[in-house]
Amino acid sequence: MTSEQYQSLLNELARVGGLADPSPLLDHGRVKVGEVNVLLEHEPNYDENLLQVRMLLGGFPPEQQDITKALLEANYTSGYGGECVFSLFPQSDDVVVTMKLRLDSAMSAQELWQQLSDVATHGARMWEAIVSALPAAQRASPMNSVAAHV
């Protein structure tokens, strides 16, 4: 998919997604799918038919030992055939789902929106299940933990 075709797809995606302000999507590849922040990265010089998608799911709990195993298991069992993995954004400790989508000139914006929605919904549900399985002390945010000790 050429850069021009990709821009056309993003314009149509903004319409399909009902975006009031499409500029974050068109200028920076950022879009909100449900409650999930998504970043679309298309680098035609690397592979014009590859779209990398990053979905921000939420902060990593302060106690990491139990959740690390759960995330690794999620990568193995629910990684969409190795195309979708959970990772940690180093600057913020936010959990991110990263996936690669193959683009072709016949892909419609509706098909792309549906794929993004499916993964955002599934990823968010998995993250919620992982976090809710932690003991209450581990689910507390760092600010709540500090406030409780002051």
N, C-alpha and C positions, 0 to 999 in steps of 0.2 A: 504494500500500500504506500503510495507516494505521500509526501508531506501535504500536498494539495488535497488528496483524497482523505487523508487523516483529518485535516482541518474541516473539510466538509462533513465528515462523520461526527466531529465534535459539535459543529453547529446544529446538526440534526439531533444529537444526543441532548443538547441543552433544551431543545424543543420537546423531545420525548420525556425528559426528566422534569419538565415544567419549571425550569429555572427562571426566576424573576430577573436575576442578574447573571448572565452567562459569562461575564468577563473573567472570573476566577478559573473557570473551566477552559475557556478559549485562550487565555493568556498564560496560565500556569499549570493546567491539567488538574485543577482541584475542584472536587464536587462532593456534595454530601448525598449519600445514598441512605435514606432512612435516617438513622442517628449516627451513621458511620462516616467519618471523614476519609475521602479517597483521593489518592494522587495517581494520575495516569502519566506514564513516561514513555514517549515514543522517540526512539533514536534511529532514524532511517539510515544513518551512516553505519550503524552497527548491524541492524537487521530491520529492513523496512516493514516486514510482516510480523514484528514482535511488539507487543505492548506489555510493559511491566506495570503492574498495579500494586499499590501499597494501601492497605486499609488500617487506620489507627483504631484500635479496639479499647484502649484504656491503660491506666497506669499499672505498673508491676508492683504487687504488694511488697512491703518491706521484708517480710520473711519469705525467702525464695526457695528453700529446699524442697518442699512438697510440690510447689507449683512448677518447678523446673522439670520434674519427671512428668507431670501432666502435660506440659507443653510439648515435650519430646514425643510422648505417646500420641498426642494430637497430630504432630507432623507425620508420624508413621501411619496412623489409621485413617486420618481424614485429610490427607494432603492433596486430594484430587489427582492422584497418580504422580505425585512428585512435583506437580506444577504449582502447588500452594503450600507455603510453610509459615509457621509462626516464628517471629524473631523479636528482638529487642532493639528499639531505636536508642543508640548509645547516649545521645545528648539529653534525653528526657526520661529514660526508663519506661517508655510507653511500649506496650505490646502491639506488634504490627503483623498483619497477614500480608505476605508478599506472594504474588502469583504472576505467571506469564500467560498471556493470551496470544494466540495466533490470529493475525488480522488477514483478511483478504478483501479484495475490492467488492465482493458481493455481500459482505457483512452489513447488516442494517443497524441503525442506531438502536432500534427496539431490541434486536438480539444482543447487542453489547450491554444495553441497560439491564436486560434480564439477567445476563451472566453476572454483572456487577452486583445486582440486587440479591441474587441467589447466594453468592459468596459472602457478601456483607451480612446478610441475615444469618447464614450458617455459622460464619466466623464469630459474630457477636454472641450467638447462642452458646457456642462452644466455650467462649471466654467467660460468659456469665456462669456456666456450669462449673468450670474450673475454679473460678473465684468463690462461688457459693459453697463448694465442697471443702474449702479451707476452714480451719477453726476460726471463730469470731475474732480472736486476737490478731490473726494474720490478715483479716479483711480490712482492718482499720487503716485509714489513710495515715500517712506520716504526721500530718497536722493534727488529726484526732488523737494520735498517740502522744504527741507532745503536749497537747492541751490537757489530756487526762493526767499527766504527771506534774503539771504546774500548780 
